[in-house]
Amino acid sequence: MARTDGNPVSFRIPSDLLAKVDDVAAALDRSRSWVVVHALGRFMDEHCAGILATARGAAELDRGESEDMDVVMEDLDRIIAAAEAKRP
């Protein structure tokens, strides 16, 4: 996951958390950056996918890209009825 083609980022991190990052980096013989990139990537995958999906859905609704649920249900009822009518 860690790549060397990334962009530099500067942020503050609490001392106790940085100590944990350093301990993991030392145990794995990796850099701080490698540990932080892996931790952040995992966090994004596990905790942020739903947030981003919700934001995309809200943007679609704001653009009017939605269907009325009653209309969708009526369409489904028609499709099901047509399929049932074709059964022997």
PyMOL Python script that loads the backbone (N, CA, C, O; Angstrom):
from pymol import cmd

cmd.read_pdbstr("""\
ATOM      1  N   MET A   1       0.817  -1.187   0.000  1.00  0.00           N
ATOM      2  CA  MET A   1       0.000   0.000   0.000  1.00  0.00           C
ATOM      3  C   MET A   1       0.863   1.253   0.000  1.00  0.00           C
ATOM      4  O   MET A   1       0.565   2.201  -0.727  1.00  0.00           O
ATOM      5  N   ALA A   2       1.921   1.279   0.796  1.00  0.00           N
ATOM      6  CA  ALA A   2       2.757   2.470   0.869  1.00  0.00           C
ATOM      7  C   ALA A   2       3.510   2.657  -0.446  1.00  0.00           C
ATOM      8  O   ALA A   2       4.068   1.717  -1.011  1.00  0.00           O
ATOM      9  N   ARG A   3       3.503   3.898  -0.908  1.00  0.00           N
ATOM     10  CA  ARG A   3       4.189   4.209  -2.154  1.00  0.00           C
ATOM     11  C   ARG A   3       5.106   5.392  -1.905  1.00  0.00           C
ATOM     12  O   ARG A   3       4.922   6.161  -0.962  1.00  0.00           O
ATOM     13  N   THR A   4       6.080   5.515  -2.761  1.00  0.00           N
ATOM     14  CA  THR A   4       7.002   6.640  -2.638  1.00  0.00           C
ATOM     15  C   THR A   4       6.615   7.795  -3.544  1.00  0.00           C
ATOM     16  O   THR A   4       7.310   8.811  -3.570  1.00  0.00           O
ATOM     17  N   ASP A   5       5.531   7.668  -4.285  1.00  0.00           N
ATOM     18  CA  ASP A   5       5.123   8.716  -5.221  1.00  0.00           C
ATOM     19  C   ASP A   5       4.125   9.689  -4.608  1.00  0.00           C
ATOM     20  O   ASP A   5       3.487  10.447  -5.338  1.00  0.00           O
ATOM     21  N   GLY A   6       3.976   9.686  -3.295  1.00  0.00           N
ATOM     22  CA  GLY A   6       2.975  10.522  -2.645  1.00  0.00           C
ATOM     23  C   GLY A   6       3.408  11.966  -2.485  1.00  0.00           C
ATOM     24  O   GLY A   6       4.521  12.354  -2.842  1.00  0.00           O
ATOM     25  N   ASN A   7       2.503  12.734  -1.945  1.00  0.00           N
ATOM     26  CA  ASN A   7       2.742  14.143  -1.690  1.00  0.00           C
ATOM     27  C   ASN A   7       3.060  14.353  -0.219  1.00  0.00           C
ATOM     28  O   ASN A   7       2.488  13.680   0.639  1.00  0.00           O
ATOM     29  N   PRO A   8       3.959  15.272   0.084  1.00  0.00           N
ATOM     30  CA  PRO A   8       4.252  15.550   1.491  1.00  0.00           C
ATOM     31  C   PRO A   8       3.069  16.243   2.155  1.00  0.00           C
ATOM     32  O   PRO A   8       2.418  17.102   1.561  1.00  0.00           O
ATOM     33  N   VAL A   9       2.806  15.852   3.403  1.00  0.00           N
ATOM     34  CA  VAL A   9       1.717  16.420   4.191  1.00  0.00           C
ATOM     35  C   VAL A   9       2.264  16.714   5.580  1.00  0.00           C
ATOM     36  O   VAL A   9       3.044  15.937   6.130  1.00  0.00           O
ATOM     37  N   SER A  10       1.854  17.827   6.130  1.00  0.00           N
ATOM     38  CA  SER A  10       2.292  18.186   7.471  1.00  0.00           C
ATOM     39  C   SER A  10       1.072  18.286   8.377  1.00  0.00           C
ATOM     40  O   SER A  10       0.085  18.933   8.027  1.00  0.00           O
ATOM     41  N   PHE A  11       1.138  17.643   9.545  1.00  0.00           N
ATOM     42  CA  PHE A  11       0.052  17.733  10.515  1.00  0.00           C
ATOM     43  C   PHE A  11       0.611  17.467  11.905  1.00  0.00           C
ATOM     44  O   PHE A  11       1.703  16.918  12.053  1.00  0.00           O
ATOM     45  N   ARG A  12      -0.145  17.859  12.914  1.00  0.00           N
ATOM     46  CA  ARG A  12       0.261  17.631  14.293  1.00  0.00           C
ATOM     47  C   ARG A  12      -0.333  16.317  14.768  1.00  0.00           C
ATOM     48  O   ARG A  12      -1.466  15.971  14.434  1.00  0.00           O
ATOM     49  N   ILE A  13       0.455  15.591  15.556  1.00  0.00           N
ATOM     50  CA  ILE A  13       0.008  14.314  16.087  1.00  0.00           C
ATOM     51  C   ILE A  13       0.366  14.285  17.573  1.00  0.00           C
ATOM     52  O   ILE A  13       1.482  14.654  17.939  1.00  0.00           O
ATOM     53  N   PRO A  14      -0.550  13.855  18.428  1.00  0.00           N
ATOM     54  CA  PRO A  14      -0.256  13.799  19.866  1.00  0.00           C
ATOM     55  C   PRO A  14       0.969  12.924  20.148  1.00  0.00           C
ATOM     56  O   PRO A  14       1.208  11.927  19.466  1.00  0.00           O
ATOM     57  N   SER A  15       1.724  13.312  21.150  1.00  0.00           N
ATOM     58  CA  SER A  15       2.972  12.623  21.483  1.00  0.00           C
ATOM     59  C   SER A  15       2.778  11.141  21.755  1.00  0.00           C
ATOM     60  O   SER A  15       3.593  10.319  21.337  1.00  0.00           O
ATOM     61  N   ASP A  16       1.694  10.792  22.461  1.00  0.00           N
ATOM     62  CA  ASP A  16       1.476   9.377  22.785  1.00  0.00           C
ATOM     63  C   ASP A  16       1.185   8.556  21.530  1.00  0.00           C
ATOM     64  O   ASP A  16       1.614   7.406  21.429  1.00  0.00           O
ATOM     65  N   LEU A  17       0.465   9.131  20.585  1.00  0.00           N
ATOM     66  CA  LEU A  17       0.183   8.432  19.335  1.00  0.00           C
ATOM     67  C   LEU A  17       1.446   8.319  18.476  1.00  0.00           C
ATOM     68  O   LEU A  17       1.688   7.289  17.847  1.00  0.00           O
ATOM     69  N   LEU A  18       2.235   9.373  18.459  1.00  0.00           N
ATOM     70  CA  LEU A  18       3.489   9.334  17.713  1.00  0.00           C
ATOM     71  C   LEU A  18       4.431   8.272  18.282  1.00  0.00           C
ATOM     72  O   LEU A  18       5.142   7.601  17.535  1.00  0.00           O
ATOM     73  N   ALA A  19       4.431   8.126  19.597  1.00  0.00           N
ATOM     74  CA  ALA A  19       5.264   7.091  20.224  1.00  0.00           C
ATOM     75  C   ALA A  19       4.827   5.700  19.759  1.00  0.00           C
ATOM     76  O   ALA A  19       5.665   4.834  19.509  1.00  0.00           O
ATOM     77  N   LYS A  20       3.525   5.494  19.646  1.00  0.00           N
ATOM     78  CA  LYS A  20       3.022   4.204  19.150  1.00  0.00           C
ATOM     79  C   LYS A  20       3.430   3.976  17.697  1.00  0.00           C
ATOM     80  O   LYS A  20       3.837   2.877  17.320  1.00  0.00           O
ATOM     81  N   VAL A  21       3.316   5.029  16.886  1.00  0.00           N
ATOM     82  CA  VAL A  21       3.740   4.937  15.485  1.00  0.00           C
ATOM     83  C   VAL A  21       5.222   4.566  15.423  1.00  0.00           C
ATOM     84  O   VAL A  21       5.621   3.685  14.662  1.00  0.00           O
ATOM     85  N   ASP A  22       6.026   5.247  16.229  1.00  0.00           N
ATOM     86  CA  ASP A  22       7.463   4.961  16.241  1.00  0.00           C
ATOM     87  C   ASP A  22       7.751   3.532  16.702  1.00  0.00           C
ATOM     88  O   ASP A  22       8.635   2.871  16.158  1.00  0.00           O
ATOM     89  N   ASP A  23       7.011   3.058  17.699  1.00  0.00           N
ATOM     90  CA  ASP A  23       7.217   1.686  18.184  1.00  0.00           C
ATOM     91  C   ASP A  23       6.894   0.664  17.091  1.00  0.00           C
ATOM     92  O   ASP A  23       7.636  -0.298  16.893  1.00  0.00           O
ATOM     93  N   VAL A  24       5.784   0.881  16.389  1.00  0.00           N
ATOM     94  CA  VAL A  24       5.403  -0.043  15.309  1.00  0.00           C
ATOM     95  C   VAL A  24       6.418   0.036  14.177  1.00  0.00           C
ATOM     96  O   VAL A  24       6.821  -0.989  13.627  1.00  0.00           O
ATOM     97  N   ALA A  25       6.827   1.237  13.834  1.00  0.00           N
ATOM     98  CA  ALA A  25       7.817   1.412  12.760  1.00  0.00           C
ATOM     99  C   ALA A  25       9.109   0.679  13.106  1.00  0.00           C
ATOM    100  O   ALA A  25       9.696   0.010  12.256  1.00  0.00           O
ATOM    101  N   ALA A  26       9.547   0.805  14.347  1.00  0.00           N
ATOM    102  CA  ALA A  26      10.781   0.121  14.761  1.00  0.00           C
ATOM    103  C   ALA A  26      10.603  -1.395  14.737  1.00  0.00           C
ATOM    104  O   ALA A  26      11.488  -2.123  14.289  1.00  0.00           O
ATOM    105  N   ALA A  27       9.454  -1.863  15.221  1.00  0.00           N
ATOM    106  CA  ALA A  27       9.209  -3.308  15.261  1.00  0.00           C
ATOM    107  C   ALA A  27       9.167  -3.909  13.862  1.00  0.00           C
ATOM    108  O   ALA A  27       9.564  -5.057  13.661  1.00  0.00           O
ATOM    109  N   LEU A  28       8.689  -3.137  12.902  1.00  0.00           N
ATOM    110  CA  LEU A  28       8.573  -3.634  11.529  1.00  0.00           C
ATOM    111  C   LEU A  28       9.748  -3.219  10.648  1.00  0.00           C
ATOM    112  O   LEU A  28       9.819  -3.590   9.476  1.00  0.00           O
ATOM    113  N   ASP A  29      10.653  -2.460  11.212  1.00  0.00           N
ATOM    114  CA  ASP A  29      11.783  -1.909  10.451  1.00  0.00           C
ATOM    115  C   ASP A  29      11.274  -1.117   9.238  1.00  0.00           C
ATOM    116  O   ASP A  29      11.752  -1.278   8.115  1.00  0.00           O
ATOM    117  N   ARG A  30      10.304  -0.273   9.506  1.00  0.00           N
ATOM    118  CA  ARG A  30       9.691   0.592   8.496  1.00  0.00           C
ATOM    119  C   ARG A  30       9.772   2.034   8.962  1.00  0.00           C
ATOM    120  O   ARG A  30      10.154   2.309  10.099  1.00  0.00           O
ATOM    121  N   SER A  31       9.415   2.943   8.085  1.00  0.00           N
ATOM    122  CA  SER A  31       9.428   4.368   8.431  1.00  0.00           C
ATOM    123  C   SER A  31       8.113   4.778   9.088  1.00  0.00           C
ATOM    124  O   SER A  31       7.107   4.072   9.012  1.00  0.00           O
ATOM    125  N   ARG A  32       8.155   5.931   9.728  1.00  0.00           N
ATOM    126  CA  ARG A  32       6.917   6.502  10.274  1.00  0.00           C
ATOM    127  C   ARG A  32       5.885   6.659   9.160  1.00  0.00           C
ATOM    128  O   ARG A  32       4.712   6.322   9.322  1.00  0.00           O
ATOM    129  N   SER A  33       6.350   7.177   8.032  1.00  0.00           N
ATOM    130  CA  SER A  33       5.426   7.412   6.915  1.00  0.00           C
ATOM    131  C   SER A  33       4.737   6.124   6.491  1.00  0.00           C
ATOM    132  O   SER A  33       3.533   6.123   6.236  1.00  0.00           O
ATOM    133  N   TRP A  34       5.479   5.038   6.414  1.00  0.00           N
ATOM    134  CA  TRP A  34       4.904   3.760   6.004  1.00  0.00           C
ATOM    135  C   TRP A  34       3.790   3.354   6.966  1.00  0.00           C
ATOM    136  O   TRP A  34       2.717   2.932   6.537  1.00  0.00           O
ATOM    137  N   VAL A  35       4.047   3.484   8.269  1.00  0.00           N
ATOM    138  CA  VAL A  35       3.043   3.108   9.276  1.00  0.00           C
ATOM    139  C   VAL A  35       1.820   4.004   9.163  1.00  0.00           C
ATOM    140  O   VAL A  35       0.690   3.516   9.183  1.00  0.00           O
ATOM    141  N   VAL A  36       2.034   5.308   9.044  1.00  0.00           N
ATOM    142  CA  VAL A  36       0.908   6.242   8.979  1.00  0.00           C
ATOM    143  C   VAL A  36       0.094   6.031   7.704  1.00  0.00           C
ATOM    144  O   VAL A  36      -1.136   6.054   7.747  1.00  0.00           O
ATOM    145  N   VAL A  37       0.765   5.826   6.574  1.00  0.00           N
ATOM    146  CA  VAL A  37       0.050   5.594   5.311  1.00  0.00           C
ATOM    147  C   VAL A  37      -0.803   4.329   5.411  1.00  0.00           C
ATOM    148  O   VAL A  37      -1.957   4.329   4.984  1.00  0.00           O
ATOM    149  N   HIS A  38      -0.250   3.260   5.968  1.00  0.00           N
ATOM    150  CA  HIS A  38      -1.019   2.023   6.108  1.00  0.00           C
ATOM    151  C   HIS A  38      -2.195   2.196   7.071  1.00  0.00           C
ATOM    152  O   HIS A  38      -3.302   1.734   6.797  1.00  0.00           O
ATOM    153  N   ALA A  39      -1.948   2.856   8.187  1.00  0.00           N
ATOM    154  CA  ALA A  39      -3.017   3.076   9.156  1.00  0.00           C
ATOM    155  C   ALA A  39      -4.125   3.952   8.570  1.00  0.00           C
ATOM    156  O   ALA A  39      -5.309   3.659   8.741  1.00  0.00           O
ATOM    157  N   LEU A  40      -3.743   5.011   7.890  1.00  0.00           N
ATOM    158  CA  LEU A  40      -4.730   5.908   7.288  1.00  0.00           C
ATOM    159  C   LEU A  40      -5.501   5.213   6.173  1.00  0.00           C
ATOM    160  O   LEU A  40      -6.716   5.377   6.057  1.00  0.00           O
ATOM    161  N   GLY A  41      -4.799   4.439   5.356  1.00  0.00           N
ATOM    162  CA  GLY A  41      -5.477   3.700   4.293  1.00  0.00           C
ATOM    163  C   GLY A  41      -6.501   2.732   4.835  1.00  0.00           C
ATOM    164  O   GLY A  41      -7.609   2.627   4.310  1.00  0.00           O
ATOM    165  N   ARG A  42      -6.131   2.022   5.888  1.00  0.00           N
ATOM    166  CA  ARG A  42      -7.069   1.062   6.489  1.00  0.00           C
ATOM    167  C   ARG A  42      -8.270   1.783   7.091  1.00  0.00           C
ATOM    168  O   ARG A  42      -9.410   1.342   6.942  1.00  0.00           O
ATOM    169  N   PHE A  43      -8.005   2.893   7.771  1.00  0.00           N
ATOM    170  CA  PHE A  43      -9.098   3.680   8.345  1.00  0.00           C
ATOM    171  C   PHE A  43     -10.051   4.146   7.251  1.00  0.00           C
ATOM    172  O   PHE A  43     -11.269   4.042   7.401  1.00  0.00           O
ATOM    173  N   MET A  44      -9.508   4.657   6.157  1.00  0.00           N
ATOM    174  CA  MET A  44     -10.341   5.134   5.062  1.00  0.00           C
ATOM    175  C   MET A  44     -11.185   4.002   4.478  1.00  0.00           C
ATOM    176  O   MET A  44     -12.371   4.186   4.206  1.00  0.00           O
ATOM    177  N   ASP A  45     -10.575   2.836   4.286  1.00  0.00           N
ATOM    178  CA  ASP A  45     -11.296   1.691   3.728  1.00  0.00           C
ATOM    179  C   ASP A  45     -12.414   1.216   4.655  1.00  0.00           C
ATOM    180  O   ASP A  45     -13.517   0.912   4.200  1.00  0.00           O
ATOM    181  N   GLU A  46     -12.130   1.153   5.942  1.00  0.00           N
ATOM    182  CA  GLU A  46     -13.080   0.561   6.887  1.00  0.00           C
ATOM    183  C   GLU A  46     -14.126   1.535   7.421  1.00  0.00           C
ATOM    184  O   GLU A  46     -15.237   1.123   7.755  1.00  0.00           O
ATOM    185  N   HIS A  47     -13.790   2.804   7.507  1.00  0.00           N
ATOM    186  CA  HIS A  47     -14.684   3.736   8.182  1.00  0.00           C
ATOM    187  C   HIS A  47     -15.237   4.858   7.311  1.00  0.00           C
ATOM    188  O   HIS A  47     -16.201   5.518   7.697  1.00  0.00           O
ATOM    189  N   CYS A  48     -14.657   5.079   6.171  1.00  0.00           N
ATOM    190  CA  CYS A  48     -15.062   6.245   5.386  1.00  0.00           C
ATOM    191  C   CYS A  48     -15.845   5.918   4.127  1.00  0.00           C
ATOM    192  O   CYS A  48     -16.418   6.817   3.512  1.00  0.00           O
ATOM    193  N   ALA A  49     -15.884   4.654   3.728  1.00  0.00           N
ATOM    194  CA  ALA A  49     -16.610   4.295   2.505  1.00  0.00           C
ATOM    195  C   ALA A  49     -18.084   4.683   2.616  1.00  0.00           C
ATOM    196  O   ALA A  49     -18.652   5.224   1.667  1.00  0.00           O
ATOM    197  N   GLY A  50     -18.699   4.417   3.746  1.00  0.00           N
ATOM    198  CA  GLY A  50     -20.106   4.764   3.946  1.00  0.00           C
ATOM    199  C   GLY A  50     -20.341   6.257   3.945  1.00  0.00           C
ATOM    200  O   GLY A  50     -21.339   6.736   3.406  1.00  0.00           O
ATOM    201  N   ILE A  51     -19.432   6.988   4.541  1.00  0.00           N
ATOM    202  CA  ILE A  51     -19.541   8.449   4.572  1.00  0.00           C
ATOM    203  C   ILE A  51     -19.497   9.007   3.149  1.00  0.00           C
ATOM    204  O   ILE A  51     -20.306   9.859   2.781  1.00  0.00           O
ATOM    205  N   LEU A  52     -18.547   8.518   2.359  1.00  0.00           N
ATOM    206  CA  LEU A  52     -18.416   9.001   0.983  1.00  0.00           C
ATOM    207  C   LEU A  52     -19.611   8.592   0.130  1.00  0.00           C
ATOM    208  O   LEU A  52     -20.066   9.373  -0.705  1.00  0.00           O
ATOM    209  N   ALA A  53     -20.124   7.384   0.328  1.00  0.00           N
ATOM    210  CA  ALA A  53     -21.303   6.939  -0.426  1.00  0.00           C
ATOM    211  C   ALA A  53     -22.510   7.805  -0.083  1.00  0.00           C
ATOM    212  O   ALA A  53     -23.290   8.167  -0.964  1.00  0.00           O
ATOM    213  N   THR A  54     -22.663   8.134   1.186  1.00  0.00           N
ATOM    214  CA  THR A  54     -23.774   8.991   1.608  1.00  0.00           C
ATOM    215  C   THR A  54     -23.638  10.379   0.995  1.00  0.00           C
ATOM    216  O   THR A  54     -24.625  10.958   0.539  1.00  0.00           O
ATOM    217  N   ALA A  55     -22.429  10.909   0.982  1.00  0.00           N
ATOM    218  CA  ALA A  55     -22.211  12.236   0.385  1.00  0.00           C
ATOM    219  C   ALA A  55     -22.513  12.225  -1.108  1.00  0.00           C
ATOM    220  O   ALA A  55     -23.102  13.170  -1.633  1.00  0.00           O
ATOM    221  N   ARG A  56     -22.104  11.136  -1.806  1.00  0.00           N
ATOM    222  CA  ARG A  56     -22.417  11.039  -3.243  1.00  0.00           C
ATOM    223  C   ARG A  56     -23.923  10.946  -3.450  1.00  0.00           C
ATOM    224  O   ARG A  56     -24.460  11.564  -4.369  1.00  0.00           O
ATOM    225  N   GLY A  57     -24.601  10.192  -2.617  1.00  0.00           N
ATOM    226  CA  GLY A  57     -26.051  10.070  -2.734  1.00  0.00           C
ATOM    227  C   GLY A  57     -26.751  11.395  -2.489  1.00  0.00           C
ATOM    228  O   GLY A  57     -27.694  11.745  -3.200  1.00  0.00           O
ATOM    229  N   ALA A  58     -26.294  12.131  -1.489  1.00  0.00           N
ATOM    230  CA  ALA A  58     -26.882  13.441  -1.210  1.00  0.00           C
ATOM    231  C   ALA A  58     -26.665  14.393  -2.386  1.00  0.00           C
ATOM    232  O   ALA A  58     -27.554  15.172  -2.730  1.00  0.00           O
ATOM    233  N   ALA A  59     -25.488  14.329  -2.995  1.00  0.00           N
ATOM    234  CA  ALA A  59     -25.213  15.182  -4.163  1.00  0.00           C
ATOM    235  C   ALA A  59     -26.127  14.807  -5.326  1.00  0.00           C
ATOM    236  O   ALA A  59     -26.612  15.683  -6.042  1.00  0.00           O
ATOM    237  N   GLU A  60     -26.363  13.508  -5.519  1.00  0.00           N
ATOM    238  CA  GLU A  60     -27.284  13.071  -6.578  1.00  0.00           C
ATOM    239  C   GLU A  60     -28.685  13.605  -6.324  1.00  0.00           C
ATOM    240  O   GLU A  60     -29.346  14.078  -7.249  1.00  0.00           O
ATOM    241  N   LEU A  61     -29.140  13.534  -5.082  1.00  0.00           N
ATOM    242  CA  LEU A  61     -30.460  14.061  -4.746  1.00  0.00           C
ATOM    243  C   LEU A  61     -30.519  15.567  -4.987  1.00  0.00           C
ATOM    244  O   LEU A  61     -31.508  16.077  -5.514  1.00  0.00           O
ATOM    245  N   ASP A  62     -29.467  16.271  -4.605  1.00  0.00           N
ATOM    246  CA  ASP A  62     -29.419  17.719  -4.825  1.00  0.00           C
ATOM    247  C   ASP A  62     -29.506  18.069  -6.301  1.00  0.00           C
ATOM    248  O   ASP A  62     -30.054  19.109  -6.667  1.00  0.00           O
ATOM    249  N   ARG A  63     -28.961  17.195  -7.156  1.00  0.00           N
ATOM    250  CA  ARG A  63     -29.023  17.427  -8.604  1.00  0.00           C
ATOM    251  C   ARG A  63     -30.337  16.926  -9.207  1.00  0.00           C
ATOM    252  O   ARG A  63     -30.552  17.049 -10.413  1.00  0.00           O
ATOM    253  N   GLY A  64     -31.202  16.369  -8.384  1.00  0.00           N
ATOM    254  CA  GLY A  64     -32.476  15.865  -8.880  1.00  0.00           C
ATOM    255  C   GLY A  64     -32.376  14.497  -9.517  1.00  0.00           C
ATOM    256  O   GLY A  64     -33.274  14.092 -10.255  1.00  0.00           O
ATOM    257  N   GLU A  65     -31.308  13.783  -9.248  1.00  0.00           N
ATOM    258  CA  GLU A  65     -31.104  12.460  -9.831  1.00  0.00           C
ATOM    259  C   GLU A  65     -31.693  11.398  -8.906  1.00  0.00           C
ATOM    260  O   GLU A  65     -30.969  10.632  -8.270  1.00  0.00           O
ATOM    261  N   SER A  66     -33.024  11.372  -8.848  1.00  0.00           N
ATOM    262  CA  SER A  66     -33.703  10.400  -7.991  1.00  0.00           C
ATOM    263  C   SER A  66     -35.045  10.025  -8.598  1.00  0.00           C
ATOM    264  O   SER A  66     -35.538  10.677  -9.518  1.00  0.00           O
ATOM    265  N   GLU A  67     -35.610   8.981  -8.071  1.00  0.00           N
ATOM    266  CA  GLU A  67     -36.928   8.529  -8.508  1.00  0.00           C
ATOM    267  C   GLU A  67     -37.845   8.469  -7.296  1.00  0.00           C
ATOM    268  O   GLU A  67     -37.406   8.139  -6.194  1.00  0.00           O
ATOM    269  N   ASP A  68     -39.102   8.783  -7.497  1.00  0.00           N
ATOM    270  CA  ASP A  68     -40.086   8.682  -6.428  1.00  0.00           C
ATOM    271  C   ASP A  68     -40.284   7.216  -6.078  1.00  0.00           C
ATOM    272  O   ASP A  68     -40.493   6.395  -6.972  1.00  0.00           O
ATOM    273  N   MET A  69     -40.225   6.873  -4.803  1.00  0.00           N
ATOM    274  CA  MET A  69     -40.322   5.480  -4.377  1.00  0.00           C
ATOM    275  C   MET A  69     -41.653   4.850  -4.774  1.00  0.00           C
ATOM    276  O   MET A  69     -41.698   3.671  -5.126  1.00  0.00           O
ATOM    277  N   ASP A  70     -42.725   5.613  -4.722  1.00  0.00           N
ATOM    278  CA  ASP A  70     -44.026   5.068  -5.119  1.00  0.00           C
ATOM    279  C   ASP A  70     -44.037   4.674  -6.593  1.00  0.00           C
ATOM    280  O   ASP A  70     -44.609   3.648  -6.959  1.00  0.00           O
ATOM    281  N   VAL A  71     -43.410   5.482  -7.431  1.00  0.00           N
ATOM    282  CA  VAL A  71     -43.334   5.173  -8.860  1.00  0.00           C
ATOM    283  C   VAL A  71     -42.490   3.915  -9.078  1.00  0.00           C
ATOM    284  O   VAL A  71     -42.851   3.052  -9.878  1.00  0.00           O
ATOM    285  N   VAL A  72     -41.380   3.817  -8.373  1.00  0.00           N
ATOM    286  CA  VAL A  72     -40.524   2.635  -8.496  1.00  0.00           C
ATOM    287  C   VAL A  72     -41.297   1.386  -8.081  1.00  0.00           C
ATOM    288  O   VAL A  72     -41.228   0.363  -8.761  1.00  0.00           O
ATOM    289  N   MET A  73     -42.027   1.460  -6.977  1.00  0.00           N
ATOM    290  CA  MET A  73     -42.793   0.301  -6.496  1.00  0.00           C
ATOM    291  C   MET A  73     -43.902  -0.072  -7.488  1.00  0.00           C
ATOM    292  O   MET A  73     -44.168  -1.255  -7.702  1.00  0.00           O
ATOM    293  N   GLU A  74     -44.535   0.910  -8.080  1.00  0.00           N
ATOM    294  CA  GLU A  74     -45.561   0.625  -9.091  1.00  0.00           C
ATOM    295  C   GLU A  74     -44.943  -0.078 -10.296  1.00  0.00           C
ATOM    296  O   GLU A  74     -45.517  -1.031 -10.822  1.00  0.00           O
ATOM    297  N   ASP A  75     -43.784   0.388 -10.732  1.00  0.00           N
ATOM    298  CA  ASP A  75     -43.088  -0.260 -11.846  1.00  0.00           C
ATOM    299  C   ASP A  75     -42.744  -1.709 -11.500  1.00  0.00           C
ATOM    300  O   ASP A  75     -42.929  -2.608 -12.322  1.00  0.00           O
ATOM    301  N   LEU A  76     -42.251  -1.931 -10.298  1.00  0.00           N
ATOM    302  CA  LEU A  76     -41.915  -3.295  -9.875  1.00  0.00           C
ATOM    303  C   LEU A  76     -43.154  -4.180  -9.845  1.00  0.00           C
ATOM    304  O   LEU A  76     -43.111  -5.330 -10.282  1.00  0.00           O
ATOM    305  N   ASP A  77     -44.247  -3.649  -9.335  1.00  0.00           N
ATOM    306  CA  ASP A  77     -45.499  -4.419  -9.298  1.00  0.00           C
ATOM    307  C   ASP A  77     -45.934  -4.819 -10.703  1.00  0.00           C
ATOM    308  O   ASP A  77     -46.383  -5.945 -10.915  1.00  0.00           O
ATOM    309  N   ARG A  78     -45.803  -3.889 -11.680  1.00  0.00           N
ATOM    310  CA  ARG A  78     -46.166  -4.195 -13.060  1.00  0.00           C
ATOM    311  C   ARG A  78     -45.254  -5.279 -13.641  1.00  0.00           C
ATOM    312  O   ARG A  78     -45.723  -6.186 -14.329  1.00  0.00           O
ATOM    313  N   ILE A  79     -43.962  -5.182 -13.366  1.00  0.00           N
ATOM    314  CA  ILE A  79     -42.999  -6.173 -13.866  1.00  0.00           C
ATOM    315  C   ILE A  79     -43.301  -7.548 -13.281  1.00  0.00           C
ATOM    316  O   ILE A  79     -43.300  -8.548 -14.000  1.00  0.00           O
ATOM    317  N   ILE A  80     -43.556  -7.596 -11.992  1.00  0.00           N
ATOM    318  CA  ILE A  80     -43.861  -8.877 -11.338  1.00  0.00           C
ATOM    319  C   ILE A  80     -45.163  -9.463 -11.880  1.00  0.00           C
ATOM    320  O   ILE A  80     -45.245 -10.658 -12.163  1.00  0.00           O
ATOM    321  N   ALA A  81     -46.179  -8.609 -12.022  1.00  0.00           N
ATOM    322  CA  ALA A  81     -47.459  -9.097 -12.553  1.00  0.00           C
ATOM    323  C   ALA A  81     -47.308  -9.636 -13.959  1.00  0.00           C
ATOM    324  O   ALA A  81     -47.907 -10.658 -14.291  1.00  0.00           O
ATOM    325  N   ALA A  82     -46.519  -8.972 -14.795  1.00  0.00           N
ATOM    326  CA  ALA A  82     -46.305  -9.427 -16.166  1.00  0.00           C
ATOM    327  C   ALA A  82     -45.566 -10.764 -16.170  1.00  0.00           C
ATOM    328  O   ALA A  82     -45.887 -11.650 -16.963  1.00  0.00           O
ATOM    329  N   ALA A  83     -44.585 -10.910 -15.292  1.00  0.00           N
ATOM    330  CA  ALA A  83     -43.839 -12.169 -15.220  1.00  0.00           C
ATOM    331  C   ALA A  83     -44.736 -13.302 -14.731  1.00  0.00           C
ATOM    332  O   ALA A  83     -44.658 -14.424 -15.231  1.00  0.00           O
ATOM    333  N   GLU A  84     -45.570 -13.010 -13.772  1.00  0.00           N
ATOM    334  CA  GLU A  84     -46.488 -14.045 -13.245  1.00  0.00           C
ATOM    335  C   GLU A  84     -47.521 -14.436 -14.294  1.00  0.00           C
ATOM    336  O   GLU A  84     -47.915 -15.600 -14.364  1.00  0.00           O
ATOM    337  N   ALA A  85     -47.968 -13.481 -15.112  1.00  0.00           N
ATOM    338  CA  ALA A  85     -48.952 -13.757 -16.161  1.00  0.00           C
ATOM    339  C   ALA A  85     -48.367 -14.683 -17.220  1.00  0.00           C
ATOM    340  O   ALA A  85     -49.118 -15.423 -17.856  1.00  0.00           O
ATOM    341  N   LYS A  86     -47.071 -14.670 -17.428  1.00  0.00           N
ATOM    342  CA  LYS A  86     -46.427 -15.506 -18.428  1.00  0.00           C
ATOM    343  C   LYS A  86     -46.178 -16.922 -17.940  1.00  0.00           C
ATOM    344  O   LYS A  86     -45.884 -17.804 -18.746  1.00  0.00           O
ATOM    345  N   ARG A  87     -46.289 -17.158 -16.647  1.00  0.00           N
ATOM    346  CA  ARG A  87     -46.057 -18.498 -16.110  1.00  0.00           C
ATOM    347  C   ARG A  87     -47.174 -19.432 -16.541  1.00  0.00           C
ATOM    348  O   ARG A  87     -48.339 -19.042 -16.616  1.00  0.00           O
ATOM    349  N   PRO A  88     -46.794 -20.676 -16.825  1.00  0.00           N
ATOM    350  CA  PRO A  88     -47.844 -21.654 -17.225  1.00  0.00           C
ATOM    351  C   PRO A  88     -48.729 -22.047 -16.062  1.00  0.00           C
ATOM    352  O   PRO A  88     -49.647 -22.849 -16.229  1.00  0.00           O
TER     353      PRO A  88
END
""", "prot")
cmd.dss("prot")
cmd.show_as("cartoon", "prot")
cmd.util.cbc("prot")
cmd.orient("prot")
